[in-house]
Amino acid sequence: MNKKLIFLDIDGTLTEPGCNVPPQSALTAIRTAQSFGHKVFLCTGRNLAMLSPLLQYHFDGVK
């Protein structure tokens, strides 16, 4: 299987707008993708301080 790079926006895509907690279904999907060798990145215009609550979910990187 080909490995993929997956980039996720935050507001309105990964989380509800204004919220810093992704739903469990999104976290499960991310972990499943990672278990198949895919890399999952946050892609956002937020600064690092605004991202800090999301970094606990162990994304493969931030763009």
All heavy atoms as TSV, in Angstrom:
chain	resi	resn	atom	element	x	y	z
A	1	MET	N	N	0.849	-1.181	0.000
A	1	MET	CA	C	0.000	0.000	0.000
A	1	MET	C	C	0.891	1.239	0.000
A	1	MET	O	O	1.898	1.291	0.687
A	1	MET	CB	C	-0.898	-0.001	1.234
A	1	MET	CG	C	-1.704	1.260	1.367
A	1	MET	SD	S	-3.160	1.175	2.373
A	1	MET	CE	C	-2.554	1.294	4.011
A	2	ASN	N	N	0.500	2.254	-0.756
A	2	ASN	CA	C	1.231	3.511	-0.785
A	2	ASN	C	C	0.965	4.292	0.486
A	2	ASN	O	O	-0.164	4.367	0.961
A	2	ASN	CB	C	0.797	4.362	-1.986
A	2	ASN	CG	C	1.213	3.739	-3.287
A	2	ASN	OD1	O	2.228	3.065	-3.352
A	2	ASN	ND2	N	0.442	3.948	-4.326
A	3	LYS	N	N	2.017	4.851	1.036
A	3	LYS	CA	C	1.878	5.697	2.233
A	3	LYS	C	C	1.411	7.077	1.794
A	3	LYS	O	O	1.796	7.581	0.751
A	3	LYS	CB	C	3.212	5.815	2.965
A	3	LYS	CG	C	3.836	4.478	3.329
A	3	LYS	CD	C	3.010	3.723	4.326
A	3	LYS	CE	C	3.771	2.535	4.810
A	3	LYS	NZ	N	3.178	1.285	4.738
A	4	LYS	N	N	0.581	7.696	2.607
A	4	LYS	CA	C	0.017	9.012	2.297
A	4	LYS	C	C	0.413	10.030	3.348
A	4	LYS	O	O	0.669	9.687	4.498
A	4	LYS	CB	C	-1.517	8.950	2.269
A	4	LYS	CG	C	-2.098	7.890	1.391
A	4	LYS	CD	C	-2.145	8.332	-0.025
A	4	LYS	CE	C	-2.931	7.299	-0.830
A	4	LYS	NZ	N	-2.455	7.071	-2.121
A	5	LEU	N	N	0.441	11.283	2.938
A	5	LEU	CA	C	0.557	12.412	3.848
A	5	LEU	C	C	-0.827	13.036	3.917
A	5	LEU	O	O	-1.400	13.401	2.894
A	5	LEU	CB	C	1.565	13.435	3.341
A	5	LEU	CG	C	2.992	12.948	3.153
A	5	LEU	CD1	C	3.851	14.076	2.585
A	5	LEU	CD2	C	3.567	12.446	4.450
A	6	ILE	N	N	-1.372	13.159	5.123
A	6	ILE	CA	C	-2.715	13.690	5.314
A	6	ILE	C	C	-2.606	15.001	6.078
A	6	ILE	O	O	-2.033	15.038	7.170
A	6	ILE	CB	C	-3.587	12.681	6.089
A	6	ILE	CG1	C	-3.643	11.356	5.327
A	6	ILE	CG2	C	-4.981	13.252	6.340
A	6	ILE	CD1	C	-4.188	10.203	6.137
A	7	PHE	N	N	-3.138	16.071	5.511
A	7	PHE	CA	C	-3.109	17.383	6.143
A	7	PHE	C	C	-4.522	17.767	6.557
A	7	PHE	O	O	-5.439	17.724	5.737
A	7	PHE	CB	C	-2.537	18.431	5.181
A	7	PHE	CG	C	-1.080	18.232	4.890
A	7	PHE	CD1	C	-0.670	17.375	3.883
A	7	PHE	CD2	C	-0.115	18.886	5.640
A	7	PHE	CE1	C	0.673	17.178	3.614
A	7	PHE	CE2	C	1.230	18.699	5.382
A	7	PHE	CZ	C	1.624	17.838	4.374
A	8	LEU	N	N	-4.684	18.115	7.831
A	8	LEU	CA	C	-5.991	18.475	8.361
A	8	LEU	C	C	-6.008	19.918	8.840
A	8	LEU	O	O	-5.138	20.334	9.594
A	8	LEU	CB	C	-6.343	17.574	9.555
A	8	LEU	CG	C	-6.423	16.081	9.297
A	8	LEU	CD1	C	-6.627	15.346	10.608
A	8	LEU	CD2	C	-7.538	15.768	8.320
A	9	ASP	N	N	-7.014	20.656	8.402
A	9	ASP	CA	C	-7.288	21.971	8.952
A	9	ASP	C	C	-7.933	21.745	10.315
A	9	ASP	O	O	-8.392	20.644	10.623
A	9	ASP	CB	C	-8.224	22.736	8.018
A	9	ASP	CG	C	-8.542	24.128	8.517
A	9	ASP	OD1	O	-7.617	24.807	9.012
A	9	ASP	OD2	O	-9.705	24.543	8.420
A	10	ILE	N	N	-7.992	22.765	11.144
A	10	ILE	CA	C	-8.542	22.593	12.487
A	10	ILE	C	C	-9.992	23.051	12.547
A	10	ILE	O	O	-10.908	22.239	12.648
A	10	ILE	CB	C	-7.680	23.342	13.525
A	10	ILE	CG1	C	-6.277	22.747	13.540
A	10	ILE	CG2	C	-8.306	23.234	14.912
A	10	ILE	CD1	C	-5.292	23.510	14.377
A	11	ASP	N	N	-10.227	24.348	12.517
A	11	ASP	CA	C	-11.572	24.897	12.725
A	11	ASP	C	C	-12.541	24.463	11.634
A	11	ASP	O	O	-12.353	24.769	10.467
A	11	ASP	CB	C	-11.531	26.425	12.789
A	11	ASP	CG	C	-10.806	26.918	14.021
A	11	ASP	OD1	O	-10.983	26.300	15.084
A	11	ASP	OD2	O	-10.067	27.915	13.930
A	12	GLY	N	N	-13.568	23.733	12.039
A	12	GLY	CA	C	-14.594	23.295	11.113
A	12	GLY	C	C	-14.257	22.030	10.356
A	12	GLY	O	O	-15.085	21.509	9.622
A	13	THR	N	N	-13.051	21.533	10.509
A	13	THR	CA	C	-12.659	20.281	9.857
A	13	THR	C	C	-12.343	19.236	10.917
A	13	THR	O	O	-13.035	18.235	11.028
A	13	THR	CB	C	-11.427	20.486	8.945
A	13	THR	OG1	O	-11.722	21.506	7.998
A	13	THR	CG2	C	-11.053	19.213	8.224
A	14	LEU	N	N	-11.308	19.477	11.701
A	14	LEU	CA	C	-10.933	18.549	12.763
A	14	LEU	C	C	-11.753	18.803	14.027
A	14	LEU	O	O	-12.105	17.872	14.743
A	14	LEU	CB	C	-9.444	18.683	13.070
A	14	LEU	CG	C	-8.899	17.788	14.173
A	14	LEU	CD1	C	-9.069	16.315	13.809
A	14	LEU	CD2	C	-7.451	18.109	14.457
A	15	THR	N	N	-12.056	20.053	14.296
A	15	THR	CA	C	-12.815	20.412	15.495
A	15	THR	C	C	-13.967	21.347	15.122
A	15	THR	O	O	-13.983	21.921	14.038
A	15	THR	CB	C	-11.933	21.146	16.525
A	15	THR	OG1	O	-11.533	22.399	15.968
A	15	THR	CG2	C	-10.709	20.345	16.908
A	16	GLU	N	N	-14.889	21.501	16.040
A	16	GLU	CA	C	-15.923	22.516	15.873
A	16	GLU	C	C	-15.236	23.879	15.957
A	16	GLU	O	O	-14.263	24.037	16.715
A	16	GLU	CB	C	-16.949	22.407	16.999
A	16	GLU	CG	C	-17.763	21.129	16.970
A	16	GLU	CD	C	-18.761	21.121	15.828
A	16	GLU	OE1	O	-19.297	22.183	15.489
A	16	GLU	OE2	O	-18.993	20.034	15.274
A	17	PRO	N	N	-15.694	24.873	15.221
A	17	PRO	CA	C	-15.072	26.199	15.304
A	17	PRO	C	C	-14.997	26.703	16.752
A	17	PRO	O	O	-15.962	26.617	17.500
A	17	PRO	CB	C	-15.990	27.081	14.462
A	17	PRO	CG	C	-16.599	26.130	13.479
A	17	PRO	CD	C	-16.785	24.841	14.245
A	18	GLY	N	N	-13.818	27.170	17.132
A	18	GLY	CA	C	-13.602	27.697	18.473
A	18	GLY	C	C	-13.313	26.652	19.534
A	18	GLY	O	O	-13.105	26.985	20.692
A	19	CYS	N	N	-13.279	25.402	19.157
A	19	CYS	CA	C	-13.041	24.307	20.106
A	19	CYS	C	C	-11.667	23.699	19.839
A	19	CYS	O	O	-11.218	23.644	18.705
A	19	CYS	CB	C	-14.127	23.249	19.939
A	19	CYS	SG	S	-13.952	21.836	21.030
A	20	ASN	N	N	-10.999	23.265	20.874
A	20	ASN	CA	C	-9.668	22.663	20.715
A	20	ASN	C	C	-9.653	21.173	20.998
A	20	ASN	O	O	-8.602	20.599	21.210
A	20	ASN	CB	C	-8.659	23.350	21.646
A	20	ASN	CG	C	-8.243	24.696	21.110
A	20	ASN	OD1	O	-8.097	24.880	19.907
A	20	ASN	ND2	N	-8.061	25.645	21.992
A	21	VAL	N	N	-10.831	20.554	21.016
A	21	VAL	CA	C	-10.904	19.124	21.310
A	21	VAL	C	C	-11.552	18.400	20.127
A	21	VAL	O	O	-12.736	18.603	19.846
A	21	VAL	CB	C	-11.717	18.864	22.595
A	21	VAL	CG1	C	-11.802	17.379	22.887
A	21	VAL	CG2	C	-11.110	19.613	23.768
A	22	PRO	N	N	-10.790	17.556	19.423
A	22	PRO	CA	C	-11.376	16.806	18.318
A	22	PRO	C	C	-12.327	15.732	18.856
A	22	PRO	O	O	-12.110	15.204	19.951
A	22	PRO	CB	C	-10.177	16.146	17.637
A	22	PRO	CG	C	-8.962	16.650	18.303
A	22	PRO	CD	C	-9.360	17.334	19.555
A	23	PRO	N	N	-13.344	15.375	18.096
A	23	PRO	CA	C	-14.223	14.302	18.534
A	23	PRO	C	C	-13.473	12.962	18.534
A	23	PRO	O	O	-12.496	12.785	17.799
A	23	PRO	CB	C	-15.350	14.305	17.506
A	23	PRO	CG	C	-14.791	14.980	16.318
A	23	PRO	CD	C	-13.739	15.930	16.815
A	24	GLN	N	N	-13.935	12.045	19.345
A	24	GLN	CA	C	-13.277	10.731	19.437
A	24	GLN	C	C	-13.236	10.045	18.078
A	24	GLN	O	O	-12.269	9.367	17.753
A	24	GLN	CB	C	-13.991	9.843	20.460
A	24	GLN	CG	C	-13.263	8.545	20.732
A	24	GLN	CD	C	-11.839	8.752	21.235
A	24	GLN	OE1	O	-11.598	9.543	22.129
A	24	GLN	NE2	N	-10.888	8.045	20.656
A	25	SER	N	N	-14.253	10.237	17.261
A	25	SER	CA	C	-14.277	9.603	15.938
A	25	SER	C	C	-13.114	10.088	15.069
A	25	SER	O	O	-12.518	9.299	14.327
A	25	SER	CB	C	-15.609	9.872	15.241
A	25	SER	OG	O	-15.828	11.267	15.099
A	26	ALA	N	N	-12.776	11.373	15.171
A	26	ALA	CA	C	-11.647	11.912	14.407
A	26	ALA	C	C	-10.332	11.343	14.926
A	26	ALA	O	O	-9.451	10.976	14.137
A	26	ALA	CB	C	-11.630	13.432	14.477
A	27	LEU	N	N	-10.195	11.260	16.244
A	27	LEU	CA	C	-8.966	10.706	16.815
A	27	LEU	C	C	-8.792	9.242	16.428
A	27	LEU	O	O	-7.680	8.803	16.109
A	27	LEU	CB	C	-8.975	10.868	18.339
A	27	LEU	CG	C	-8.956	12.315	18.833
A	27	LEU	CD1	C	-9.135	12.349	20.347
A	27	LEU	CD2	C	-7.678	13.009	18.419
A	28	THR	N	N	-9.880	8.501	16.409
A	28	THR	CA	C	-9.815	7.096	15.991
A	28	THR	C	C	-9.391	6.990	14.532
A	28	THR	O	O	-8.540	6.161	14.183
A	28	THR	CB	C	-11.185	6.422	16.209
A	28	THR	OG1	O	-11.508	6.475	17.602
A	28	THR	CG2	C	-11.171	4.979	15.741
A	29	ALA	N	N	-9.942	7.834	13.684
A	29	ALA	CA	C	-9.581	7.821	12.266
A	29	ALA	C	C	-8.104	8.177	12.066
A	29	ALA	O	O	-7.410	7.560	11.251
A	29	ALA	CB	C	-10.475	8.784	11.491
A	30	ILE	N	N	-7.622	9.147	12.829
A	30	ILE	CA	C	-6.212	9.549	12.734
A	30	ILE	C	C	-5.307	8.406	13.164
A	30	ILE	O	O	-4.328	8.074	12.492
A	30	ILE	CB	C	-5.957	10.817	13.577
A	30	ILE	CG1	C	-6.657	12.010	12.921
A	30	ILE	CG2	C	-4.465	11.072	13.760
A	30	ILE	CD1	C	-6.784	13.213	13.832
A	31	ARG	N	N	-5.613	7.781	14.291
A	31	ARG	CA	C	-4.792	6.662	14.790
A	31	ARG	C	C	-4.825	5.480	13.820
A	31	ARG	O	O	-3.817	4.821	13.607
A	31	ARG	CB	C	-5.271	6.199	16.168
A	31	ARG	CG	C	-5.186	7.224	17.248
A	31	ARG	CD	C	-3.747	7.700	17.527
A	31	ARG	NE	N	-3.780	8.921	18.306
A	31	ARG	CZ	C	-3.519	10.122	17.841
A	31	ARG	NH1	N	-3.162	10.289	16.595
A	31	ARG	NH2	N	-3.569	11.182	18.604
A	32	THR	N	N	-5.974	5.239	13.218
A	32	THR	CA	C	-6.083	4.155	12.241
A	32	THR	C	C	-5.202	4.442	11.034
A	32	THR	O	O	-4.457	3.569	10.571
A	32	THR	CB	C	-7.547	3.958	11.807
A	32	THR	OG1	O	-8.331	3.647	12.968
A	32	THR	CG2	C	-7.684	2.849	10.789
A	33	ALA	N	N	-5.266	5.672	10.536
A	33	ALA	CA	C	-4.419	6.053	9.397
A	33	ALA	C	C	-2.946	5.895	9.751
A	33	ALA	O	O	-2.156	5.346	8.969
A	33	ALA	CB	C	-4.726	7.485	8.969
A	34	GLN	N	N	-2.559	6.337	10.935
A	34	GLN	CA	C	-1.158	6.220	11.362
A	34	GLN	C	C	-0.746	4.754	11.503
A	34	GLN	O	O	0.384	4.403	11.186
A	34	GLN	CB	C	-0.935	6.978	12.670
A	34	GLN	CG	C	-0.986	8.479	12.494
A	34	GLN	CD	C	-0.948	9.240	13.800
A	34	GLN	OE1	O	-1.536	8.817	14.799
A	34	GLN	NE2	N	-0.265	10.380	13.799
A	35	SER	N	N	-1.665	3.919	11.947
A	35	SER	CA	C	-1.323	2.497	12.108
A	35	SER	C	C	-1.042	1.821	10.771
A	35	SER	O	O	-0.362	0.803	10.718
A	35	SER	CB	C	-2.439	1.761	12.859
A	35	SER	OG	O	-3.569	1.549	12.032
A	36	PHE	N	N	-1.563	2.387	9.692
A	36	PHE	CA	C	-1.294	1.877	8.354
A	36	PHE	C	C	-0.066	2.542	7.730
A	36	PHE	O	O	0.221	2.336	6.556
A	36	PHE	CB	C	-2.513	2.069	7.450
A	36	PHE	CG	C	-3.607	1.076	7.708
A	36	PHE	CD1	C	-4.758	1.462	8.368
A	36	PHE	CD2	C	-3.485	-0.251	7.317
A	36	PHE	CE1	C	-5.773	0.560	8.623
A	36	PHE	CE2	C	-4.485	-1.169	7.571
A	36	PHE	CZ	C	-5.635	-0.764	8.228
A	37	GLY	N	N	0.624	3.369	8.506
A	37	GLY	CA	C	1.860	3.985	8.032
A	37	GLY	C	C	1.697	5.359	7.410
A	37	GLY	O	O	2.667	5.941	6.944
A	38	HIS	N	N	0.477	5.886	7.382
A	38	HIS	CA	C	0.258	7.228	6.848
A	38	HIS	C	C	0.702	8.257	7.886
A	38	HIS	O	O	0.706	7.991	9.087
A	38	HIS	CB	C	-1.214	7.436	6.497
A	38	HIS	CG	C	-1.757	6.401	5.560
A	38	HIS	ND1	N	-1.244	6.187	4.296
A	38	HIS	CD2	C	-2.760	5.514	5.709
A	38	HIS	CE1	C	-1.907	5.224	3.705
A	38	HIS	NE2	N	-2.835	4.779	4.550
A	39	LYS	N	N	1.078	9.434	7.431
A	39	LYS	CA	C	1.476	10.533	8.307
A	39	LYS	C	C	0.373	11.581	8.324
A	39	LYS	O	O	-0.154	11.939	7.269
A	39	LYS	CB	C	2.780	11.188	7.824
A	39	LYS	CG	C	3.949	10.230	7.724
A	39	LYS	CD	C	4.385	9.764	9.076
A	39	LYS	CE	C	5.611	8.876	8.955
A	39	LYS	NZ	N	6.005	8.308	10.205
A	40	VAL	N	N	0.008	12.038	9.520
A	40	VAL	CA	C	-1.089	12.990	9.672
A	40	VAL	C	C	-0.547	14.292	10.271
A	40	VAL	O	O	0.064	14.282	11.335
A	40	VAL	CB	C	-2.211	12.418	10.562
A	40	VAL	CG1	C	-3.364	13.403	10.666
A	40	VAL	CG2	C	-2.703	11.078	10.018
A	41	PHE	N	N	-0.778	15.389	9.553
A	41	PHE	CA	C	-0.260	16.697	9.935
A	41	PHE	C	C	-1.400	17.681	10.161
A	41	PHE	O	O	-2.426	17.611	9.482
A	41	PHE	CB	C	0.625	17.270	8.819
A	41	PHE	CG	C	1.840	16.449	8.529
A	41	PHE	CD1	C	1.783	15.381	7.654
A	41	PHE	CD2	C	3.049	16.754	9.133
A	41	PHE	CE1	C	2.907	14.625	7.378
A	41	PHE	CE2	C	4.184	16.004	8.871
A	41	PHE	CZ	C	4.109	14.933	7.998
A	42	LEU	N	N	-1.199	18.599	11.084
A	42	LEU	CA	C	-2.089	19.743	11.215
A	42	LEU	C	C	-1.629	20.796	10.219
A	42	LEU	O	O	-0.435	21.062	10.098
A	42	LEU	CB	C	-2.026	20.330	12.625
A	42	LEU	CG	C	-2.634	19.494	13.741
A	42	LEU	CD1	C	-2.421	20.177	15.081
A	42	LEU	CD2	C	-4.107	19.244	13.488
A	43	CYS	N	N	-2.554	21.385	9.507
A	43	CYS	CA	C	-2.248	22.440	8.533
A	43	CYS	C	C	-3.127	23.632	8.883
A	43	CYS	O	O	-4.345	23.592	8.677
A	43	CYS	CB	C	-2.534	21.936	7.126
A	43	CYS	SG	S	-2.062	23.092	5.842
A	44	THR	N	N	-2.526	24.669	9.441
A	44	THR	CA	C	-3.316	25.764	9.986
A	44	THR	C	C	-2.542	27.069	9.964
A	44	THR	O	O	-1.321	27.071	9.866
A	44	THR	CB	C	-3.737	25.428	11.437
A	44	THR	OG1	O	-4.540	26.478	11.953
A	44	THR	CG2	C	-2.536	25.219	12.327
A	45	GLY	N	N	-3.269	28.129	10.098
A	45	GLY	CA	C	-2.657	29.441	10.240
A	45	GLY	C	C	-2.494	29.840	11.694
A	45	GLY	O	O	-2.006	30.925	11.991
A	46	ARG	N	N	-2.916	28.974	12.613
A	46	ARG	CA	C	-2.785	29.272	14.039
A	46	ARG	C	C	-1.316	29.317	14.445
A	46	ARG	O	O	-0.488	28.577	13.909
A	46	ARG	CB	C	-3.456	28.193	14.885
A	46	ARG	CG	C	-4.953	28.206	14.835
A	46	ARG	CD	C	-5.472	27.186	15.830
A	46	ARG	NE	N	-6.918	27.096	15.822
A	46	ARG	CZ	C	-7.608	26.418	16.711
A	46	ARG	NH1	N	-6.990	25.756	17.669
A	46	ARG	NH2	N	-8.922	26.376	16.646
A	47	ASN	N	N	-1.020	30.152	15.449
A	47	ASN	CA	C	0.344	30.177	15.959
A	47	ASN	C	C	0.535	29.017	16.956
A	47	ASN	O	O	-0.428	28.363	17.357
A	47	ASN	CB	C	0.681	31.530	16.586
A	47	ASN	CG	C	-0.181	31.853	17.788
A	47	ASN	OD1	O	-0.429	31.015	18.653
A	47	ASN	ND2	N	-0.641	33.089	17.874
A	48	LEU	N	N	1.771	28.767	17.342
A	48	LEU	CA	C	2.096	27.617	18.185
A	48	LEU	C	C	1.372	27.664	19.529
A	48	LEU	O	O	0.913	26.633	20.030
A	48	LEU	CB	C	3.608	27.517	18.394
A	48	LEU	CG	C	4.103	26.235	19.029
A	48	LEU	CD1	C	3.657	25.014	18.234
A	48	LEU	CD2	C	5.600	26.259	19.168
A	49	ALA	N	N	1.217	28.842	20.102
A	49	ALA	CA	C	0.521	28.952	21.389
A	49	ALA	C	C	-0.939	28.510	21.259
A	49	ALA	O	O	-1.474	27.860	22.152
A	49	ALA	CB	C	0.601	30.383	21.914
A	50	MET	N	N	-1.562	28.848	20.153
A	50	MET	CA	C	-2.953	28.447	19.935
A	50	MET	C	C	-3.078	26.955	19.639
A	50	MET	O	O	-4.124	26.354	19.855
A	50	MET	CB	C	-3.561	29.248	18.787
A	50	MET	CG	C	-3.739	30.721	19.093
A	50	MET	SD	S	-4.288	31.664	17.660
A	50	MET	CE	C	-5.959	31.064	17.485
A	51	LEU	N	N	-2.006	26.351	19.145
A	51	LEU	CA	C	-2.011	24.922	18.820
A	51	LEU	C	C	-1.730	24.028	20.017
A	51	LEU	O	O	-2.050	22.840	19.980
A	51	LEU	CB	C	-0.935	24.619	17.766
A	51	LEU	CG	C	-1.247	24.996	16.352
A	51	LEU	CD1	C	-0.042	24.697	15.478
A	51	LEU	CD2	C	-2.459	24.254	15.858
A	52	SER	N	N	-1.159	24.578	21.056
A	52	SER	CA	C	-0.679	23.744	22.168
A	52	SER	C	C	-1.712	22.762	22.709
A	52	SER	O	O	-1.353	21.622	23.001
A	52	SER	CB	C	-0.083	24.603	23.280
A	52	SER	OG	O	-1.041	25.477	23.799
A	53	PRO	N	N	-3.016	23.097	22.825
A	53	PRO	CA	C	-3.963	22.099	23.318
A	53	PRO	C	C	-4.114	20.891	22.388
A	53	PRO	O	O	-4.457	19.805	22.829
A	53	PRO	CB	C	-5.287	22.868	23.411
A	53	PRO	CG	C	-4.923	24.297	23.440
A	53	PRO	CD	C	-3.654	24.410	22.655
A	54	LEU	N	N	-3.842	21.084	21.107
A	54	LEU	CA	C	-3.998	19.986	20.147
A	54	LEU	C	C	-2.756	19.114	20.023
A	54	LEU	O	O	-2.838	17.986	19.531
A	54	LEU	CB	C	-4.366	20.544	18.774
A	54	LEU	CG	C	-5.758	21.142	18.678
A	54	LEU	CD1	C	-5.905	21.943	17.402
A	54	LEU	CD2	C	-6.805	20.052	18.754
A	55	LEU	N	N	-1.615	19.605	20.456
A	55	LEU	CA	C	-0.366	18.861	20.279
A	55	LEU	C	C	-0.317	17.589	21.119
A	55	LEU	O	O	0.449	16.680	20.818
A	55	LEU	CB	C	0.831	19.763	20.573
A	55	LEU	CG	C	0.955	20.973	19.638
A	55	LEU	CD1	C	2.164	21.809	20.025
A	55	LEU	CD2	C	1.021	20.534	18.182
A	56	GLN	N	N	-1.167	17.494	22.127
A	56	GLN	CA	C	-1.206	16.297	22.963
A	56	GLN	C	C	-1.709	15.070	22.196
A	56	GLN	O	O	-1.566	13.941	22.659
A	56	GLN	CB	C	-2.099	16.539	24.163
A	56	GLN	CG	C	-3.572	16.707	23.813
A	56	GLN	CD	C	-4.460	16.899	24.987
A	56	GLN	OE1	O	-4.277	16.250	26.007
A	56	GLN	NE2	N	-5.404	17.818	24.874
A	57	TYR	N	N	-2.292	15.272	21.018
A	57	TYR	CA	C	-2.856	14.162	20.253
A	57	TYR	C	C	-1.851	13.516	19.310
A	57	TYR	O	O	-2.208	12.654	18.516
A	57	TYR	CB	C	-4.108	14.629	19.513
A	57	TYR	CG	C	-5.178	15.100	20.462
A	57	TYR	CD1	C	-5.479	16.456	20.565
A	57	TYR	CD2	C	-5.840	14.207	21.292
A	57	TYR	CE1	C	-6.447	16.895	21.467
A	57	TYR	CE2	C	-6.795	14.641	22.196
A	57	TYR	CZ	C	-7.092	15.989	22.276
A	57	TYR	OH	O	-8.040	16.432	23.172
A	58	HIS	N	N	-0.609	13.928	19.372
A	58	HIS	CA	C	0.515	13.266	18.687
A	58	HIS	C	C	0.354	13.186	17.167
A	58	HIS	O	O	0.396	12.107	16.586
A	58	HIS	CB	C	0.760	11.877	19.273
A	58	HIS	CG	C	0.947	11.911	20.753
A	58	HIS	ND1	N	2.083	12.423	21.342
A	58	HIS	CD2	C	0.128	11.529	21.760
A	58	HIS	CE1	C	1.964	12.336	22.653
A	58	HIS	NE2	N	0.798	11.800	22.935
A	59	PHE	N	N	0.193	14.337	16.554
A	59	PHE	CA	C	0.223	14.404	15.111
A	59	PHE	C	C	1.660	14.216	14.662
A	59	PHE	O	O	2.601	14.363	15.432
A	59	PHE	CB	C	-0.328	15.746	14.625
A	59	PHE	CG	C	-1.793	15.902	14.910
A	59	PHE	CD1	C	-2.239	16.493	16.079
A	59	PHE	CD2	C	-2.736	15.412	14.016
A	59	PHE	CE1	C	-3.584	16.624	16.353
A	59	PHE	CE2	C	-4.090	15.544	14.274
A	59	PHE	CZ	C	-4.511	16.137	15.451
A	60	ASP	N	N	1.844	13.909	13.397
A	60	ASP	CA	C	3.188	13.687	12.878
A	60	ASP	C	C	3.913	14.986	12.573
A	60	ASP	O	O	5.121	14.978	12.345
A	60	ASP	CB	C	3.123	12.794	11.628
A	60	ASP	CG	C	2.620	11.401	11.984
A	60	ASP	OD1	O	3.278	10.729	12.793
A	60	ASP	OD2	O	1.559	11.010	11.471
A	61	GLY	N	N	3.200	16.093	12.574
A	61	GLY	CA	C	3.827	17.382	12.346
A	61	GLY	C	C	2.790	18.472	12.206
A	61	GLY	O	O	1.586	18.217	12.216
A	62	VAL	N	N	3.288	19.690	12.063
A	62	VAL	CA	C	2.441	20.874	11.931
A	62	VAL	C	C	2.980	21.703	10.784
A	62	VAL	O	O	4.183	21.938	10.681
A	62	VAL	CB	C	2.439	21.706	13.232
A	62	VAL	CG1	C	1.610	22.964	13.059
A	62	VAL	CG2	C	1.954	20.884	14.401
A	63	LYS	N	N	2.104	22.175	9.928
A	63	LYS	CA	C	2.495	23.029	8.799
A	63	LYS	C	C	1.815	24.356	8.960
A	63	LYS	O	O	0.673	24.480	9.217
A	63	LYS	CB	C	2.092	22.357	7.481
A	63	LYS	CG	C	2.165	23.221	6.269
A	63	LYS	CD	C	3.573	23.393	5.827
A	63	LYS	CE	C	3.581	24.166	4.522
A	63	LYS	NZ	N	4.174	25.422	4.570
